[in-house]
Amino acid sequence: MKRFWKEAAVVQEAAGLAVTLDGRPMRLPGGVSLRFANRALAEAIAVEWGQAGAPGEPFSFDMVPMTRLAGTAQERVAVDPAASVEALVSYGGSDLLCYRADGPEELTTRQERLWQPLLDWAEQRYGARLHVTTGIIHVSQPEASLMALRAALTALAPAALAALGIVVPALGSLVIGLALAEGRLDPPEALEIALLDDLYQEEKWGADAEAAKRRTHLAADVETAIRFLRLSAGAV
């Protein structure tokens, strides 16, 4: 596909804010127009399309990640938020922060220092106490804790659930995702915590170019998702 539009603009329509491409509103696969919660988000989407190559050049939807998040929030999550909630709760049942190494001591100390405060926060904030284990053997989490996490997610707007749908699987932790959503962590902090084991191994054995490339892509995805979340909430 090649870029066919010259200008992207924000317009106020009867049904709300929309972004137009050369005067034509963007539409979702289902045929309805893509709408935006506030002007800041709409303008960010318009900028995204304005910077997506030049007229006549190849275009990919990978160039407009916030637009894809907006479409997911409107056409999928808003229609059935319970499905998104349950998918995210499943990560709470096997949260990265609950699985600790059995050595060396330097690594386990770092895990305790960086991971345990977030589990303590989840218990204090949501009433969700999660059990910790050593190694990879599955540990079952209390149903009351999973219900508490489910309630916290159910209270979120579709845009926030769409953003967490990117962040939580990427980081392997619902607790880290919620901490990001609530502003307790910023994306660089979240990445450092989620990738603690990988970074520790890199310290000991040296950098790996492919791993570094994957981290760069992961960082970009998380940054975009959290920026979308903040913009959709009017917080940026």
C-alpha positions in Angstrom: 0.0 0.0 0.0 1.2 3.5 -0.8 0.4 6.7 1.0 -2.5 8.3 -0.9 -3.2 11.3 1.3 -1.5 14.7 1.5 -2.9 16.0 4.8 -4.2 14.7 8.0 -6.4 17.0 10.1 -8.6 16.9 13.3 -12.3 17.8 12.7 -15.2 18.2 15.1 -18.2 16.2 13.9 -21.6 15.7 15.4 -20.6 12.4 16.8 -17.3 13.7 18.2 -13.7 14.3 17.1 -12.4 12.6 14.1 -9.2 12.6 12.0 -9.6 13.1 8.3 -7.2 12.3 5.4 -7.6 14.9 2.7 -11.1 15.6 4.2 -12.2 12.0 4.4 -12.7 10.5 7.9 -10.8 7.4 8.8 -12.9 4.4 9.1 -12.5 1.1 11.0 -12.7 -2.3 9.3 -16.4 -2.5 10.4 -17.1 0.7 8.5 -17.7 3.1 11.4 -15.6 6.3 11.7 -12.8 6.3 14.2 -13.6 8.7 17.1 -11.4 10.2 19.7 -12.0 11.0 23.4 -10.2 14.3 23.4 -8.3 16.7 21.1 -4.9 15.9 22.4 -5.3 12.3 21.3 -6.8 13.2 18.0 -4.0 15.6 17.3 -1.4 13.0 18.1 -3.1 10.6 15.7 -3.2 13.2 13.0 0.6 13.8 13.5 1.2 10.1 13.3 -0.5 10.0 9.9 1.2 13.2 8.8 4.6 11.7 9.5 3.9 8.3 7.9 6.1 8.6 4.9 5.4 10.9 1.9 2.7 10.8 -0.7 3.3 8.0 -3.1 5.7 6.2 -0.8 5.1 2.7 0.7 2.9 2.8 3.8 2.4 0.2 6.6 0.1 0.3 9.5 3.1 -0.4 11.6 3.8 3.4 11.1 0.7 4.3 13.0 0.7 2.3 16.2 -1.5 4.6 18.2 -4.1 4.5 15.5 -4.1 0.7 15.8 -4.6 1.0 19.5 -7.4 3.5 19.1 -9.1 1.1 16.6 -8.7 -1.8 19.0 -10.1 0.1 21.9 -13.2 1.3 19.9 -14.0 -1.7 17.8 -12.9 -4.6 20.0 -12.4 -3.7 23.6 -15.4 -1.4 24.0 -17.7 -4.0 22.5 -16.5 -6.8 24.9 -14.4 -5.4 27.7 -14.8 -8.6 29.7 -12.8 -10.6 27.2 -9.9 -8.1 27.5 -10.1 -8.2 31.3 -10.0 -11.9 31.5 -7.0 -12.1 29.2 -5.1 -9.7 31.4 -6.1 -11.4 34.6 -4.5 -14.6 33.3 -1.2 -12.8 33.5 -1.9 -12.0 37.2 -2.2 -15.7 37.7 1.4 -16.3 36.5 3.0 -12.9 37.1 6.7 -12.6 36.3 7.3 -11.0 39.7 6.2 -14.1 41.5 8.9 -16.4 40.0 12.2 -15.9 41.6 15.6 -17.4 40.7 17.2 -19.9 43.1 20.6 -18.2 42.6 23.1 -16.6 42.4 22.6 -14.4 45.5 23.3 -11.3 43.6 20.4 -11.9 41.2 18.0 -13.0 43.9 18.8 -9.9 45.9 18.0 -7.7 43.0 14.8 -9.5 42.4 13.8 -9.0 46.0 14.8 -5.3 45.9 13.0 -4.4 42.6 10.1 -6.9 42.5 8.8 -7.3 46.0 7.9 -3.6 46.5 5.6 -3.9 43.5 3.9 -7.0 44.9 3.5 -5.1 48.2 2.0 -2.2 46.3 -0.5 -4.4 44.5 -1.6 -5.9 47.8 -2.0 -2.4 49.4 -3.6 -0.8 46.3 -5.9 -3.6 45.2 -6.0 -6.1 48.1 -4.3 -8.5 45.7 -1.8 -10.6 47.6 0.2 -12.8 45.2 2.3 -15.8 46.3 6.0 -16.0 45.4 7.9 -19.2 44.4 11.4 -20.2 43.4 12.0 -21.6 40.0 9.5 -22.2 37.2 7.0 -24.5 39.0 3.6 -22.9 38.8 2.2 -21.4 42.0 -1.5 -20.9 42.2 -2.7 -17.5 43.3 -5.6 -16.9 45.7 -8.9 -16.5 43.9 -9.7 -13.5 46.1 -6.5 -11.8 44.8 -7.4 -12.5 41.2 -10.9 -11.2 41.8 -9.4 -8.0 43.2 -7.2 -7.6 40.1 -10.3 -8.3 37.9 -12.2 -5.6 39.6 -9.4 -3.1 39.1 -9.2 -3.9 35.4 -13.0 -3.8 35.0 -13.0 -0.2 36.2 -10.6 0.9 33.4 -11.7 2.6 30.2 -11.4 0.6 26.9 -8.4 2.7 25.8 -6.5 1.8 29.0 -7.4 -1.9 28.5 -6.2 -1.7 24.9 -2.9 -0.2 26.1 -2.5 -2.9 28.8 -3.2 -5.5 26.1 0.2 -4.5 24.6 2.1 -3.7 27.8 1.2 -6.7 30.0 2.1 -9.5 27.5 5.3 -7.6 26.5 6.5 -7.4 30.1 5.0 -10.6 31.4 3.5 -8.9 34.4 0.0 -7.6 35.2 1.4 -5.9 38.3 4.0 -3.9 36.3 1.3 -3.0 33.7 -1.0 -1.6 36.4 1.8 0.3 38.0 2.5 1.9 34.6 -1.1 2.7 34.1 -1.3 4.4 37.5 1.9 6.3 37.0 3.8 4.5 39.8 6.4 3.5 37.1 7.5 5.1 33.9 8.3 3.0 30.9 12.1 2.9 31.4 11.7 1.8 35.0 9.2 -0.8 34.0 11.5 -2.2 31.4 14.4 -2.4 33.8 12.3 -4.3 36.3 10.7 -6.7 33.8 14.0 -7.4 32.0 16.0 -7.7 35.2 17.1 -11.3 34.5 18.1 -10.6 30.9 20.1 -7.5 31.9 21.8 -9.4 34.7 22.9 -12.2 32.3 24.2 -9.5 29.9 26.3 -8.0 32.6 27.9 -11.4 33.2 28.3 -12.7 29.7 28.2 -9.7 27.5 25.8 -7.9 25.2 23.8 -9.8 22.5 23.0 -7.7 19.4 19.7 -9.5 18.7 18.6 -9.2 22.4 19.4 -5.5 22.3 17.4 -5.1 19.2 14.4 -6.9 20.7 14.6 -4.6 23.8 14.6 -1.6 21.6 11.4 -2.7 19.9 9.9 -3.7 23.2 10.7 -0.2 24.6 9.1 1.5 21.7 5.9 -0.6 22.0 5.6 0.1 25.7 6.3 3.8 25.3 3.7 4.1 22.6 1.1 2.2 24.6 1.6 4.3 27.7 1.6 7.5 25.7 -1.7 6.4 24.1 -3.1 5.6 27.6 -2.1 9.0 29.0 -3.5 10.9 26.0 -6.8 9.0 26.0 -7.2 9.9 29.7 -6.3 13.6 29.0 -3.2 13.3 31.1 -0.7 14.5 28.5 
